[in-house]
Amino acid sequence: MRFIIIITFFSLVFVTSCASVSSKEFTAENAAADNKTAQKETYDAHRAYTRYHFEDEEMDFAFQWLLGSIPNGGGEIGEAFYVVGNIEDGNPSSWQAEWEKMAERKERRAENALENGHKITASECYMKAANYYRTALVSMSPYNSKFNVLGKKTRECMIEAGKLLTPPMTYFEVPFEKTVLPGYYRPVKKDGKPRRTLLMIGGGETFIEDNVVYIAPQTIKRGYNFITVDLPGQGMLPTEGQFFRKDTETQMKVILDVILKFPEVDPEKIAVYGISNGGYFVPRAASFEKRIKALAVSSAVVDNYLMFKQMPFAKDTQEQIDKWPVFKKAVTSAVAWRWGLDPEDLKGQVEQTKDFQFDPAKVTCPVLDIVGAGEYVNEETERQQKEFLDNVGTQDKKIVITPENEGASSHCIGENRTLMAETLFDWLDETFKKNE
């Protein structure tokens, strides 16, 4: 009798345990399904389909972006989870303070390593410090007294990291109107031999430092020189009054004029990759600039105005926006500033993009369009990819929808950069080979 009771007890525990696990899995699946349903109607670039740590969705997306940089030297998993374990969920000030603290620790470690002749350690620590300082800026107001300080730290640490790489990654500047566009250049080898080159252009809230830890190591590993440049509106350029402009062809012209003087850059094998709003910046430039020999986007934004009309700041009333979580509002405000707006004028971003369109038919080089599966469910996103690929002025075109079941469904495939790079460089290898 006792035996039967004991067996029954453990059977009940087992069944209850299984039911609990099934319930959690079902809830997670439902949450992802709910996010995809929401994305279909309202396009939110920072919508994610897996929760990584925070209940605050915007903060969790920012953390996801940081985690995605780890394979490319942008962080360490132990450091990252230590930091977020000390952050108050949804609190922008807490986020900023904790990432700054870790950045300072890594910078000190880099300095100590360099003093003792440990160049590899110093380079890796400087790289992490740069990315952690940059991460602290995600939710920071441009009018915060620390904004320029941390922006300067981000650049200084990345420059120091680059100096210690083999071959070095050098900082350079492109003269443009009354300012300069900052950039980084790292050749596969500093030997004067022309090679395939990837020029990376970011999006609506990126710094060139983001682009380094987004793809640079993958680029070098695959035999491509790496270059990235900030356009007006990106990085720290808005502090100089340089905001987003529709005429990206003017910036691309001077960028190409400069980088084509680098002896390792083969003028017949220049590929340009644009992510996020770079999906507008790069094809717009390529529709005028025929020195671009291959073009990739994640993903295409044929009409910025129509895309922005699908976003939460366009669809929500001002009363609803006023009730947004503080971290989401802080991040979106920082982007509004990049459009030349008062950071509180979130809805004004829509009108700022009214003339931001390009004609796909004028893009005549080979084209790759990479879209995360979660983003692709949005009706306007899907429509714009179709418009782009149906009308682009080349038959050498391809679209790849990266899958949710490989953790590659979010904005710019930021959470699986290995798969992103595999998709991009395998296509580039094939494209340049058949055009040789």
N, C-alpha and C positions, 0 to 999 in steps of 0.2 A: 504494500500500500504506500509506504514511504517513497519507494522507488518511483512509483507512478506519479506521486505528487511532485517529486523533484523534477522528473522529466517534463511534466506539464508546466512547472514554473519556468524552466529554462526555455521551453518551447515558446511560451508567452513572451519572455524577454527577447528572444530571437525575432519573433514576428513583429513585436513592437519596434525593435531596432531597425529592421528592414523597412517597416512602414515609415519610420522617421527619415531614413536615407532617401527612400523614394519620394517622400514629400518634399525634401529639400531639392532634389534634382528636378522635380516637377515645377517647383517654385522658380528655380533658376531658368528653366526652359521657358516658363511663362513670362518671366521678366524680360528675357531676350526677345520673345515674340511680341511683347507689349512695346518694346523699344522700336522694333521693326515696323509695327503698325503705326506708331507715332511718327517715325521717320518718313513713312510713305506720304503723310499729309503735310508735315512741317519739317523742313530740312534743317537739322542742327548738326553742324560739323563736329561738335564735341559730344555727340551721342555715342555711347559705347554699348557693347553687347555682352560684356563680362565685367563683373565687379571685382576690382583688384584689392581694395582696402577700405576706401571711404564710402560712407552713406551719401555724402554730397557728390552728385554725379559730375559736376564740373571739376571738382578737385580730384576725383578719381580718374577722370580723363587726363588731367595734367600729370598725375602720377603714372598712368599708363604710358604717356609719352616719354617720361624719364626712364621707365623700365625698358622701353624699346631701344634706348640708346646704349644700354649696357654692353651688348656684343661689339659695339663699335668704340668702346673706351669711354663712354659718357658717364659711367657710374659703376657702382659695385652693389650687388644685391643686399649684402649685409648692411652697408652704409645707408642704402635707400630705405630699407624697412626700419632701421634704427631711427632715421629722421621722421618718417611718417608715424611711428609709434609715439612720438613726442608732439605731434601736431594736433591741435584741437579741430575736430572735424568741421569743415566749412568755414573756418576762421582765416581770412586772408593774412592778417598780421602774424598769426602763429605760423602759417606756411612760410612766409617771408623770413621770419626770424630763424626758424630751424634749418632751412636750407642754407642761409647765410653762415650759420655756425659751422655746418659741415664743410662748406666751401673754404672757410678760414682754416679748418683743421687740415684739409688736403693741401692748401697752399703752403702752410707751414711745413708739412711733411715734404712737399716738393722742394722747398728752399733748403731744408736740412739735407735732403738726398743730394742735391746739386753741390752743396758745400763739401760733401764727402766724396764727390766724383761718381755718384750713382746716376748716370744720365737717363737710363731707361726708367728707373723708378721716378725720377724727377719729372720726366715727360708725361708719364701716365698719371701722376698726381696732379700736375698742372692741368691736364685735360679734364679730369674729373672736377677740379676746383672751378674751372671755367664754366662747365655745364651746371654745376650746383649754383653758382652765382646767377647764371642765366635763369635757372629754374625759380630762384627767389623773385625774379622780376615778373613772373607770369601774371600775378594778381596785383602788382604794385602800380599805384597811380603815377603817371609821369611827372606829377607835381610834388611827389614825395621827395624830401631832401636827399634820400638815399638812392633815388633812381639813377641819376648820373654816376654816382659813386660805384654802384654795383655794375652798371653798364661798362664803365671803364675797367673794373676788375675782371669782368668776363673777357674782355678783349686782351688785356695784359697777360692773363693766365694762358689763354689760347696761343698767343704769340710765343710765349716762353715754351709751351709744349711743342709747338711746331719747330722751333729752333733745334730741339733735341732729337727729332725724328731722323731716321736715315732712309732716304734722303730727306733733308729738311722740308718743312712746309713754311713757305714765306708769306708774310703779309705784304700786300701791295695796294695801291690806290689808283683809281681810274679818274682822271680829271673830267668833270662834268659840270658845265655851266659855272656857277659860282661856288661849287663845292667839289668833293671827291666822293666816289663810290668805293667803299672798302672791300677788299677781297683777300682770299687765300689761294695760294698755288702750291701744289705738291706734284712734282713729276714722278713717274715710276723710277727713273734714273736721271741723274743730272749729268747727261752725257751728250746733249745736243742732238740726239737722234729723234726725228719726228715720230710721234706715236698717236694712237687714238686718244681722244680727250673728252672727258665729261665736264660740262659746265652746269653746275647746279644752281637753280634759282628757287628761292623759297616762296612763301605765300603771304597771307594777310597779317601775320603776327610773328614772323621768323627773324632771326639774326643769322648771319653767316656762320656763327658758332654752332647753331642748331644743325646746319647743313653738314658741317664737318662730322659730327657724331651721328648724323642720319645715314651717311653713305660713304664717307671718304675712305675708310680702311677697305671696304668692299671694292671700291674703285681701283685702288692701287693693287690689291691682290689679283685683280682680273686683268691687269696690264694696261689700264687706262690712266692717263694723267688726271688729276682732280683739280678743279677750279670752282670757286663759288664767289659770288659778288652780291652785295646788298643793292637793291634798287631803291629809289625814293619811296618813303613810307615804311621801309624795313629797318631793322636794327635800331640804331640810335639816330638815324638821319632825321626823323621828325623833330628832334630837339634843335635842329638847324633850320626848321621850317620846310623841310623836304618831305612832302606828303605823297600819297599814291597819285600816280598820273596815268592817264589812259594811253599815252603815246610811248609805250615801252620800246618801240623800234628805235627811238632816239637814244635811249640808254644802251640798248643792245649794240648799236652801231659803234659807240665809243668803247664798249667793253671788248668787242671783237677786234677793234683796231689795236687795242693794247695787248690782248692775249695772243694774237697771231704773231707778235714779235718774240714770244717765248720760243726758243729754238726747238724745244721738245714737242711743240704743238703742230700736228699735221693738219694743214688747212683743209684737206679733203676728208678728214675724219673727225669733225667736231660734232658732238651730240650735245643737245641741251635738254635738261630734265627740269620740269617745273611741277612743284607740288602745291596743293591747296589753291590759293588764288594765282599761284604760278601757272595753273591750268588756263588762265587768261593771259598773264604776262608773256609767257613763252610763245604760244601760237600766234598771238598778236604780233610779236616781234618777228617771228619766222615768216609771217605773211608779207613782210617787207624785205627782210634780211636773208638773202639766199646763200650766205656763207655758212648758214646752219645746214649740216648735211643729214642729220637725223634728229627727230624730236620725240620726246616722251612726256606724258603728263599723268598726274594722278590728282584729279581727273580733269577733263576738258570743261572749261567755263566759256561757252560761246557768247553768252549774254549775262554779264554780271548783274545787271538790273533785275532781270527776271529771276535769277538765282537768289538774290538778296530778298526779293519779295516773298520767298518761301520760308524765310528764316524767322525764328521766334521774335526778334526785335521788330520785325515788320508786321507779323500777324497779331502779336499781343497788343493790347491797349496800354497806354502809359500807366494806367492804374495797376494793371497786371505786372508790368515791368517793375514798378515801385515795390512790388511784393516778391520779386525774384530773390533767391538765396544770395547772400552778400558776395560769395566767391564768384558766382556766375556773373553778377552785375559788375564786379571789379574787373574780371577778365574782358568782358565785352566793352566796358568803358575804355580800357587801354587800347583796344582795337579801333574804337571810334576816333580816338585822338590821332591815330595814324592816317585817317582820312581828312585831317585838318579840322575836325569838329571839336566842340566842347565835349569832354569825356562823358558828360551826363546826357548828351544828345544821341542816345542809342538809335532812335528811329531815323535820325537824319542820314544814317549810312545808306539807306535805300536810294535817296535822291542823288547822293554823291556818285553813284555808279551808273547814272543814267546814260552816259555816252561810252561806257566800257563794253564794247563789242568788237568782234573781229569777223572777217569773212573766211570761213574754212577753205573755200575754193582757192584762195591765194596761198595756202600752205601746200607746197609742192614736194617737200622732202618726205622720206619715209616716216610713218607715225605709229607710235604705240600709246594706247590709252589703258591705264591701269586703274581699276575701281574696286574698292572694298565692297564685298557683298552687302553689308549693312547699308552703306551709302547708296548703293545702286537701287535699292527698293524705293527710294524717293522718286516720285513721278517726274519732277522737273530735272533731276539729275539724269535719269534714264533718257528723257527726251533730248537733253543737250548732248549726251554722248552720241545718240542716233543722228542728230543734226550735224554734229562734227564729222562723224565717220561717213555718213551718206554724201556729204558735200565736199570733203577734203580733196584737194587737187592732186591726189596720187592714188594709185592702185595698191601701193605698198603700205598697207595699214592693218592694224590688229588691235583688238580689244581683249583684255584679260580681266575677268571678275575673280578677285582673290577670295578664297572660301572662309566662311565662318568656322568650319570644323577644323581649320588649321590656325585658328586665332589670327585671322587676317582680314577682318571685315570692317574695321574702323577707318577713320579719316586718314588718308595717305598711307595706309597700312603701317601706321606708326608703331603698332604693337608686334609686328613680325617683319623686321627689316631684312632679315636673311632671305625670306621668301620674296619680298619686294625686290631685293637686289638680284636674286636668281632670275626673276621674271624679266627685269630690265636688261641685265647684261647678256643673258642668253639670246635675247632678241637683238641687241646691238651687235653681238658677235656675228650672228647670222646675217644681219643687214649689211654690215660693212664687208663681210666675206663675199656676198653675192654681187656687191657693187664694185669690187676690186677689178 
